[in-house]
Amino acid sequence: MTEQEYNARKTRIRSLVITSIAAFLGAYVFRSAPGGVPSSTPLIFVAAGVLCLVVAGVTAKKLMTDGAAK
């Protein structure tokens, strides 16, 4: 794995973690918003946040195993 690929994966992991934090924040905001939004909106945001965290974890695990194999 080249240094560019390593840095690209690290950037992808950081982006996914930041996106998941934003999704959780969005779920909190829409949960406390007065009327007008469907009740499933916060659940969709939470699901997106969890999915981003799972993908970030899988990517981090691949990064560690590829770095250890080197």
VOFI-708108 format. One record per residue (C-alpha): y, z, x. Coordinates in steps of 0.001 Angstrom, whole numbers, padded with zeros to 6 digits, always signed. Example, Ala and Ser with C-alpha at 12.3 -4.5 7.8 and 13.67 -1.06 7.14 Angstrom:
-004500+007800+012300/-001060+007140+013670/
//
This chain:
+000000+000000+000000/+003353-000986+001410/+006368+001268+001463/+008049-000865-001213/+005097-000430-003574/+005070+003311-002883/+008785+003620-003636/+008429+001461-006761/+005718+003764-008117/+007801+006857-007367/+010748+005287-009186/+008517+004429-012140/+007254+008019-012321/+010793+009402-012272/+011898+006944-014950/+009002+007896-017212/+009692+011616-016822/+013383+011114-017612/+012461+008979-020622/+010102+011654-021906/+012795+014317-021573/+015191+012075-023497/+012558+011543-026201/+012005+015289-026576/+015754+015818-026761/+015982+013084-029412/+013233+014765-031413/+015139+018029-031300/+018396+016369-032355/+016808+014500-035251/+014924+017627-036335/+018142+019528-036734/+020127+016608-038188/+021196+017142-041787/+019479+014690-044161/+019379+010941-043950/+016482+010586-041484/+012825+010376-042444/+010743+013432-041628/+008467+011389-039366/+011286+010477-036943/+010955+013601-034743/+007190+013130-034622/+007644+009585-033366/+009989+010816-030642/+007552+013556-029603/+004679+011077-029503/+006727+008731-027316/+007613+011628-025004/+004007+012718-024648/+002906+009136-024008/+005504+008760-021254/+004349+011995-019632/+000709+010893-019742/+001527+007531-018166/+003631+009270-015501/+000728+011611-014736/-001769+008781-014443/+000602+006854-012191/+001171+009938-010018/-002578+010484-009711/-003075+006866-008637/-000246+007227-006144/-001810+010337-004624/-005297+008832-004377/-003964+005615-002854/-001894+007597-000374/-004863+009774+000567/-007097+006744+001091/-004639+005383+003597/
//
